[in-house]
Amino acid sequence: MSNASVVGVQSRLHSDYARAYVTPDARAPRPAMQGLIQFARARIAYNAPEEIIVLDKMPLDATGKFDRATLKKKWAAHRRGPAAWEAG
């Protein structure tokens, strides 16, 4: 992976959980998402991401940091359907 960011996500059924957004390194083979989750759980355990979403490009804010607010908005749009995700 070339970039990764983890955000807290509210669940309708359970307590909040962690979701990771990653951008793959174009030079490396893409790993299985379940393998990445298991890798994180073995090292972090508590608050390891339960989901990993692959993005073509990580959104950045004006200072060049990962834009976590945009990632949360994308997830909210994703819950409304694929068309909203693309627009978000």
C-alpha distance (Angstrom), angle and dihedral (degrees) to the residues before:
residue distance angle dihedral
M1 . . .
S2 3.77 . .
N3 3.84 97.2 .
A4 3.78 136.5 13.6
S5 3.79 135.2 179.8
V6 3.80 129.2 177.8
V7 3.79 123.8 -152.1
G8 3.78 133.0 -179.1
V9 3.80 114.0 -112.2
Q10 3.78 128.6 -162.6
S11 3.78 115.8 -127.6
R12 3.78 124.6 -151.4
L13 3.80 91.4 -145.6
H14 3.80 106.5 30.1
S15 3.78 140.4 22.5
D16 3.78 121.0 -71.3
Y17 3.78 118.0 -66.6
A18 3.79 139.7 -171.9
R19 3.79 123.5 -98.0
A20 3.80 121.9 -171.2
Y21 3.79 124.4 -149.0
V22 3.78 115.6 -159.7
T23 3.79 139.0 179.6
P24 3.80 114.0 -149.9
D25 3.77 123.4 -126.8
A26 3.81 105.2 -112.2
R27 3.82 90.8 -143.0
A28 3.81 96.3 55.3
P29 3.80 130.2 66.3
R30 3.80 113.2 -100.6
P31 3.82 110.3 -104.4
A32 3.78 122.8 -138.1
M33 3.81 111.4 -92.9
Q34 3.81 92.4 -132.6
G35 3.80 88.3 54.6
L36 3.81 90.5 53.6
I37 3.80 91.4 49.3
Q38 3.82 90.9 50.5
F39 3.83 89.8 47.3
A40 3.83 90.2 53.9
R41 3.81 93.8 45.2
A42 3.81 91.4 52.0
R43 3.81 90.3 54.9
I44 3.78 104.5 30.7
A45 3.81 105.1 21.5
Y46 3.82 97.5 174.6
N47 3.81 112.7 64.4
A48 3.80 94.9 4.3
P49 3.81 108.6 157.2
E50 3.78 116.4 -89.9
E51 3.79 92.2 -161.9
I52 3.77 134.8 31.4
I53 3.80 121.0 -158.2
V54 3.81 118.3 -163.7
L55 3.80 115.6 -141.8
D56 3.79 128.3 -171.0
K57 3.79 89.8 -139.4
M58 3.80 130.9 13.2
P59 3.83 112.6 -126.7
L60 3.80 113.2 -119.5
D61 3.80 130.2 -160.8
A62 3.80 125.9 -133.7
T63 3.82 91.8 -81.2
G64 3.81 93.7 51.8
K65 3.81 95.5 -106.0
F66 3.79 123.4 128.7
D67 3.80 107.8 -80.2
R68 3.79 101.0 -128.5
A69 3.83 92.4 175.5
T70 3.81 90.0 59.3
L71 3.81 90.4 48.2
K72 3.81 90.0 53.6
K73 3.82 90.6 47.7
K74 3.81 90.5 50.2
W75 3.79 89.6 53.7
A76 3.80 91.6 50.0
A77 3.82 88.5 50.4
H78 3.82 90.5 46.8
R79 3.80 89.7 57.2
R80 3.83 88.4 56.4
G81 3.83 93.1 52.9
P82 3.81 143.7 -79.4
A83 3.82 95.4 -72.5
A84 3.81 91.5 55.8
W85 3.83 90.3 47.5
E86 3.81 92.0 56.0
A87 3.81 91.7 46.5
G88 3.82 93.2 46.0
